[in-house]
Amino acid sequence: MFRNVFAFLAGGLFGAGLLVSGMTNTEKVQGWLDIFGDWDPTLAFVLGGAILPMAVAWNIAARRARPVLGGEMPGRSSTQIDRNLVIGSLMFGAGWGMAGLCPGPAVASIGWGGVGGLVFLLAMIAGMLAAPGLRRRLDRAAAALGGQNPQLGA
């Protein structure tokens, strides 16, 4: 029960932060991405401000054997840059640039995003459902071409 209450509070704080920072405003986000046009650098402060509390949280978490709310600590993420990371990053960035929202702000703005927000949410869910099959297909194609390992340059 305590985990659910904490998740609710953390999600509410995250959503409020997105709203206050302007991350749910598609024009502001697209202005941040438009580096060759009418660039709006204000989201750099949002992104930079997110690094500080996360650095503290990672430092605290690294010294703990178990999470505060129970369960297991997640394993360390891979640091290798492979084909899947590059393709996923390109797709995520393209979607973010076209829609002006990434998944967190998109969900936070569903309440007032109108039909466009709902279409984005449905497209995001469809992409999440299609991704595993597409990944298997790309892995098979790479293996057929002789690239058994999805790492770049392999």
Contacts in CASP RR format, 6 or more apart in sequence:
PFRMAT RR
TARGET T0000
AUTHOR 0000-0000-0000
METHOD contacts of the structure
MODEL  1
MFRNVFAFLAGGLFGAGLLVSGMTNTEKVQGWLDIFGDWDPTLAFVLGGA
ILPMAVAWNIAARRARPVLGGEMPGRSSTQIDRNLVIGSLMFGAGWGMAG
LCPGPAVASIGWGGVGGLVFLLAMIAGMLAAPGLRRRLDRAAAALGGQNP
QLGA
2 69 0 8 1.000
3 69 0 8 1.000
3 70 0 8 1.000
6 69 0 8 1.000
14 104 0 8 1.000
14 108 0 8 1.000
15 104 0 8 1.000
15 108 0 8 1.000
17 23 0 8 1.000
18 24 0 8 1.000
18 104 0 8 1.000
18 105 0 8 1.000
18 108 0 8 1.000
19 108 0 8 1.000
21 43 0 8 1.000
21 46 0 8 1.000
22 28 0 8 1.000
22 29 0 8 1.000
22 43 0 8 1.000
22 46 0 8 1.000
23 29 0 8 1.000
23 43 0 8 1.000
23 46 0 8 1.000
23 105 0 8 1.000
23 108 0 8 1.000
24 101 0 8 1.000
24 105 0 8 1.000
24 108 0 8 1.000
24 109 0 8 1.000
26 99 0 8 1.000
26 100 0 8 1.000
26 101 0 8 1.000
28 40 0 8 1.000
28 42 0 8 1.000
28 43 0 8 1.000
29 43 0 8 1.000
29 96 0 8 1.000
29 97 0 8 1.000
29 100 0 8 1.000
29 101 0 8 1.000
29 102 0 8 1.000
29 105 0 8 1.000
30 97 0 8 1.000
30 100 0 8 1.000
31 38 0 8 1.000
31 39 0 8 1.000
31 40 0 8 1.000
32 39 0 8 1.000
32 40 0 8 1.000
32 41 0 8 1.000
32 42 0 8 1.000
32 43 0 8 1.000
32 44 0 8 1.000
33 96 0 8 1.000
33 97 0 8 1.000
33 100 0 8 1.000
34 40 0 8 1.000
61 67 0 8 1.000
61 73 0 8 1.000
64 73 0 8 1.000
65 73 0 8 1.000
66 72 0 8 1.000
66 73 0 8 1.000
67 73 0 8 1.000
80 151 0 8 1.000
81 151 0 8 1.000
81 152 0 8 1.000
82 150 0 8 1.000
82 151 0 8 1.000
82 152 0 8 1.000
83 138 0 8 1.000
83 142 0 8 1.000
83 150 0 8 1.000
83 151 0 8 1.000
83 152 0 8 1.000
84 135 0 8 1.000
84 138 0 8 1.000
84 150 0 8 1.000
86 152 0 8 1.000
87 138 0 8 1.000
92 102 0 8 1.000
96 102 0 8 1.000
99 106 0 8 1.000
99 120 0 8 1.000
101 109 0 8 1.000
101 120 0 8 1.000
103 124 0 8 1.000
106 117 0 8 1.000
106 120 0 8 1.000
106 121 0 8 1.000
106 124 0 8 1.000
107 121 0 8 1.000
109 117 0 8 1.000
110 117 0 8 1.000
110 118 0 8 1.000
110 121 0 8 1.000
139 150 0 8 1.000
142 148 0 8 1.000
142 150 0 8 1.000
147 154 0 8 1.000
148 154 0 8 1.000
END
